[in-house]
């Protein structure tokens, strides 16, 4: 009756197809287009975080100015505030992973 609705964090990631499209464009590009395509390709290739949920968590904590290693409770609250309905356990897991990876 008083149960809080849960939210599921789903992240769609289509970087691989974008990288492939840039590589194909680069193969057919004229010399004037190459620098821009190379830069775009480098930017996308940097986005290699295997868990986009973790990247989202890091961004939420960075925006809030919270270090999850020093203020875990505040970090969990910030993550849950950013996504209402996120369960306590989900938020704790995300914060712990962010702390372990040196957010």
C-alpha atoms as an extended CHARMM CRD file, in Angstrom:
* protein
*
       103  EXT
         1         1  UNK       CA              0.0000000000        0.0000000000        0.0000000000  PROA      1               0.0000000000
         2         2  UNK       CA              2.7870000000        2.4430000000        0.8710000000  PROA      2               0.0000000000
         3         3  UNK       CA              5.3410000000        0.9000000000       -1.4170000000  PROA      3               0.0000000000
         4         4  UNK       CA              7.5200000000        3.3000000000       -3.3350000000  PROA      4               0.0000000000
         5         5  UNK       CA              7.5280000000        2.7380000000       -7.1000000000  PROA      5               0.0000000000
         6         6  UNK       CA             10.8780000000        1.6110000000       -8.4450000000  PROA      6               0.0000000000
         7         7  UNK       CA             12.6440000000        3.0990000000      -11.4330000000  PROA      7               0.0000000000
         8         8  UNK       CA             14.8730000000        1.1500000000      -13.7180000000  PROA      8               0.0000000000
         9         9  UNK       CA             17.7860000000        2.9930000000      -15.2270000000  PROA      9               0.0000000000
        10        10  UNK       CA             18.0810000000        2.0020000000      -18.8600000000  PROA      10              0.0000000000
        11        11  UNK       CA             20.7910000000        3.4960000000      -21.0070000000  PROA      11              0.0000000000
        12        12  UNK       CA             20.8050000000        3.0670000000      -24.7390000000  PROA      12              0.0000000000
        13        13  UNK       CA             24.2180000000        3.1170000000      -26.2660000000  PROA      13              0.0000000000
        14        14  UNK       CA             24.8640000000        3.1860000000      -29.9660000000  PROA      14              0.0000000000
        15        15  UNK       CA             28.4400000000        4.4220000000      -30.0280000000  PROA      15              0.0000000000
        16        16  UNK       CA             29.7580000000        1.3830000000      -31.8840000000  PROA      16              0.0000000000
        17        17  UNK       CA             27.6070000000        2.0530000000      -34.9410000000  PROA      17              0.0000000000
        18        18  UNK       CA             28.5420000000        5.7430000000      -34.8510000000  PROA      18              0.0000000000
        19        19  UNK       CA             32.2520000000        4.8540000000      -34.7330000000  PROA      19              0.0000000000
        20        20  UNK       CA             31.8120000000        2.5130000000      -37.6790000000  PROA      20              0.0000000000
        21        21  UNK       CA             29.9560000000        5.1950000000      -39.6580000000  PROA      21              0.0000000000
        22        22  UNK       CA             32.7590000000        7.6820000000      -38.9710000000  PROA      22              0.0000000000
        23        23  UNK       CA             35.3830000000        5.1800000000      -40.1100000000  PROA      23              0.0000000000
        24        24  UNK       CA             33.4860000000        4.6080000000      -43.3390000000  PROA      24              0.0000000000
        25        25  UNK       CA             33.1530000000        8.3560000000      -43.8860000000  PROA      25              0.0000000000
        26        26  UNK       CA             36.8530000000        8.7960000000      -43.2000000000  PROA      26              0.0000000000
        27        27  UNK       CA             37.7500000000        6.1630000000      -45.7980000000  PROA      27              0.0000000000
        28        28  UNK       CA             35.8480000000        8.1120000000      -48.4530000000  PROA      28              0.0000000000
        29        29  UNK       CA             36.6520000000       11.6300000000      -47.2110000000  PROA      29              0.0000000000
        30        30  UNK       CA             38.5740000000       14.2370000000      -49.0980000000  PROA      30              0.0000000000
        31        31  UNK       CA             41.6310000000       15.7430000000      -47.3720000000  PROA      31              0.0000000000
        32        32  UNK       CA             39.7100000000       18.8100000000      -46.1760000000  PROA      32              0.0000000000
        33        33  UNK       CA             37.2170000000       16.6530000000      -44.2460000000  PROA      33              0.0000000000
        34        34  UNK       CA             39.7630000000       14.3210000000      -42.6620000000  PROA      34              0.0000000000
        35        35  UNK       CA             40.7830000000       16.4680000000      -39.6380000000  PROA      35              0.0000000000
        36        36  UNK       CA             37.2020000000       16.9290000000      -38.4700000000  PROA      36              0.0000000000
        37        37  UNK       CA             36.3170000000       13.2860000000      -38.9590000000  PROA      37              0.0000000000
        38        38  UNK       CA             39.4800000000       12.1780000000      -37.1450000000  PROA      38              0.0000000000
        39        39  UNK       CA             38.6370000000       14.4500000000      -34.2130000000  PROA      39              0.0000000000
        40        40  UNK       CA             35.0610000000       13.1520000000      -34.0540000000  PROA      40              0.0000000000
        41        41  UNK       CA             36.3260000000        9.5810000000      -34.1900000000  PROA      41              0.0000000000
        42        42  UNK       CA             38.7790000000       10.2450000000      -31.3570000000  PROA      42              0.0000000000
        43        43  UNK       CA             36.0140000000       11.7220000000      -29.1930000000  PROA      43              0.0000000000
        44        44  UNK       CA             33.7330000000        8.7340000000      -29.7000000000  PROA      44              0.0000000000
        45        45  UNK       CA             36.5060000000        6.2420000000      -29.1230000000  PROA      45              0.0000000000
        46        46  UNK       CA             37.1580000000        7.8650000000      -25.7260000000  PROA      46              0.0000000000
        47        47  UNK       CA             33.6080000000        6.9830000000      -24.6840000000  PROA      47              0.0000000000
        48        48  UNK       CA             34.5680000000        3.4240000000      -23.8590000000  PROA      48              0.0000000000
        49        49  UNK       CA             33.0530000000        3.1430000000      -20.3860000000  PROA      49              0.0000000000
        50        50  UNK       CA             31.5460000000       -0.3450000000      -20.4690000000  PROA      50              0.0000000000
        51        51  UNK       CA             28.7780000000        0.6520000000      -18.0560000000  PROA      51              0.0000000000
        52        52  UNK       CA             26.9050000000        3.8080000000      -19.0620000000  PROA      52              0.0000000000
        53        53  UNK       CA             24.9950000000        3.6590000000      -15.7550000000  PROA      53              0.0000000000
        54        54  UNK       CA             28.2920000000        4.2110000000      -13.9860000000  PROA      54              0.0000000000
        55        55  UNK       CA             29.0890000000        7.1660000000      -16.2440000000  PROA      55              0.0000000000
        56        56  UNK       CA             25.6520000000        8.6230000000      -15.4060000000  PROA      56              0.0000000000
        57        57  UNK       CA             26.3050000000        8.1130000000      -11.6820000000  PROA      57              0.0000000000
        58        58  UNK       CA             29.6850000000        9.8310000000      -11.9190000000  PROA      58              0.0000000000
        59        59  UNK       CA             28.0780000000       12.7770000000      -13.7170000000  PROA      59              0.0000000000
        60        60  UNK       CA             25.3280000000       13.1050000000      -11.0980000000  PROA      60              0.0000000000
        61        61  UNK       CA             27.9260000000       13.0770000000       -8.3080000000  PROA      61              0.0000000000
        62        62  UNK       CA             30.1950000000       15.5180000000      -10.1250000000  PROA      62              0.0000000000
        63        63  UNK       CA             27.2810000000       17.9130000000      -10.6950000000  PROA      63              0.0000000000
        64        64  UNK       CA             26.4220000000       17.6690000000       -6.9850000000  PROA      64              0.0000000000
        65        65  UNK       CA             30.0730000000       18.1090000000       -5.9660000000  PROA      65              0.0000000000
        66        66  UNK       CA             30.0490000000       14.9020000000       -3.9260000000  PROA      66              0.0000000000
        67        67  UNK       CA             32.9520000000       12.4980000000       -3.5650000000  PROA      67              0.0000000000
        68        68  UNK       CA             31.3830000000        9.0530000000       -3.0270000000  PROA      68              0.0000000000
        69        69  UNK       CA             34.4600000000        7.8410000000       -1.1600000000  PROA      69              0.0000000000
        70        70  UNK       CA             34.1010000000       10.5600000000        1.4760000000  PROA      70              0.0000000000
        71        71  UNK       CA             30.3170000000       11.0260000000        1.6540000000  PROA      71              0.0000000000
        72        72  UNK       CA             28.6410000000        7.8000000000        0.6790000000  PROA      72              0.0000000000
        73        73  UNK       CA             25.2810000000        8.6160000000        2.2610000000  PROA      73              0.0000000000
        74        74  UNK       CA             25.1300000000       12.0070000000        0.5310000000  PROA      74              0.0000000000
        75        75  UNK       CA             26.1250000000       10.3520000000       -2.7390000000  PROA      75              0.0000000000
        76        76  UNK       CA             23.3430000000        7.7640000000       -2.4650000000  PROA      76              0.0000000000
        77        77  UNK       CA             20.8300000000       10.5220000000       -1.7410000000  PROA      77              0.0000000000
        78        78  UNK       CA             22.0130000000       12.5670000000       -4.7290000000  PROA      78              0.0000000000
        79        79  UNK       CA             21.6830000000        9.5720000000       -7.0460000000  PROA      79              0.0000000000
        80        80  UNK       CA             18.2120000000        8.7460000000       -5.7500000000  PROA      80              0.0000000000
        81        81  UNK       CA             17.1580000000       12.4020000000       -6.0350000000  PROA      81              0.0000000000
        82        82  UNK       CA             18.3610000000       12.4510000000       -9.6420000000  PROA      82              0.0000000000
        83        83  UNK       CA             16.2540000000        9.4090000000      -10.4730000000  PROA      83              0.0000000000
        84        84  UNK       CA             13.1820000000        9.1620000000       -8.2620000000  PROA      84              0.0000000000
        85        85  UNK       CA             12.0710000000        5.5950000000       -7.8660000000  PROA      85              0.0000000000
        86        86  UNK       CA             15.5930000000        4.1780000000       -7.9400000000  PROA      86              0.0000000000
        87        87  UNK       CA             15.7530000000        1.6360000000       -5.1480000000  PROA      87              0.0000000000
        88        88  UNK       CA             18.0800000000        2.1310000000       -2.2350000000  PROA      88              0.0000000000
        89        89  UNK       CA             20.0210000000       -0.9970000000       -3.1780000000  PROA      89              0.0000000000
        90        90  UNK       CA             20.4360000000        0.1260000000       -6.8030000000  PROA      90              0.0000000000
        91        91  UNK       CA             21.6850000000        3.5310000000       -5.6770000000  PROA      91              0.0000000000
        92        92  UNK       CA             24.0910000000        2.0070000000       -3.1590000000  PROA      92              0.0000000000
        93        93  UNK       CA             25.4690000000       -0.3530000000       -5.8140000000  PROA      93              0.0000000000
        94        94  UNK       CA             26.0180000000        2.4840000000       -8.2820000000  PROA      94              0.0000000000
        95        95  UNK       CA             27.6860000000        4.6990000000       -5.6700000000  PROA      95              0.0000000000
        96        96  UNK       CA             29.9320000000        1.8680000000       -4.4820000000  PROA      96              0.0000000000
        97        97  UNK       CA             31.0450000000        1.1400000000       -8.0440000000  PROA      97              0.0000000000
        98        98  UNK       CA             31.7040000000        4.8320000000       -8.6610000000  PROA      98              0.0000000000
        99        99  UNK       CA             33.7180000000        5.0410000000       -5.4400000000  PROA      99              0.0000000000
       100       100  UNK       CA             35.7220000000        1.9320000000       -6.3040000000  PROA      100             0.0000000000
       101       101  UNK       CA             36.5420000000        3.3200000000       -9.7370000000  PROA      101             0.0000000000
       102       102  UNK       CA             37.6580000000        6.6330000000       -8.2770000000  PROA      102             0.0000000000
       103       103  UNK       CA             34.7660000000        8.8990000000       -9.2530000000  PROA      103             0.0000000000
